[in-house]
Amino acid sequence: MQRLLGSRKKASERRRTHDHYLKGSLFCGSCGSRMQLDFPANRQGVRYAYYVCSGRASKRKNCTRRAVPVGIAEQLVADCYRDIAITEEQYAALAAQV
């Protein structure tokens, strides 16, 4: 029995922390839960990076948001920041305060 448990331990993959600059700052647009970084593998063992709703993943919420590839999440965030701008007057007022 002990030998069987030991062999399972060797064959399993160790969980690692995966860092990404958006990790911890994205929230689900459907239920408001935090989006978590996930690296599922296909049949050939190739891993892909996705953001998954933690409410859906843990089944705490009845969320229907599907996984979002990291590249698409990065583009959506970049699109949001592109729309954020201040006028010359606002810039001058802020510069005067500093």
C-alpha positions, -999 to 999 in steps of 0.1 A, spaced: 0 0 0 28 24 9 46 17 -23 14 25 -43 11 59 -25 47 67 -31 44 60 -69 14 83 -72 33 110 -55 62 108 -81 38 108 -111 18 138 -100 28 173 -111 38 198 -85 16 230 -83 35 261 -90 27 298 -85 23 315 -118 29 352 -120 12 376 -144 10 414 -142 -28 413 -143 -31 385 -117 -53 397 -88 -67 428 -106 -93 412 -129 -129 406 -118 -157 387 -136 -181 409 -154 -210 385 -148 -209 378 -111 -181 401 -97 -158 373 -85 -121 375 -89 -106 360 -121 -79 334 -114 -50 324 -136 -52 288 -149 -30 267 -171 -50 237 -184 -33 212 -208 -46 197 -240 -42 160 -249 -7 165 -262 3 182 -229 6 217 -243 -4 243 -216 -25 274 -223 -29 304 -200 -65 314 -192 -83 336 -167 -112 317 -151 -140 331 -129 -132 319 -93 -169 318 -85 -176 294 -113 -145 274 -107 -154 268 -70 -191 265 -78 -199 292 -52 -218 312 -77 -240 302 -107 -217 321 -132 -218 314 -169 -186 333 -178 -163 311 -199 -126 311 -196 -108 340 -212 -74 335 -229 -47 357 -213 -40 375 -246 -76 386 -250 -77 397 -214 -46 418 -219 -61 434 -250 -94 442 -232 -74 459 -204 -53 479 -230 -85 490 -248 -99 503 -215 -68 523 -207 -67 537 -242 -101 554 -235 -88 570 -203 -75 605 -211 -74 639 -194 -77 673 -211 -49 699 -212 -67 720 -186 -69 690 -162 -32 683 -168 -23 719 -160 -44 719 -129 -28 686 -117 7 699 -125 0 731 -105 -10 710 -75 21 689 -76 
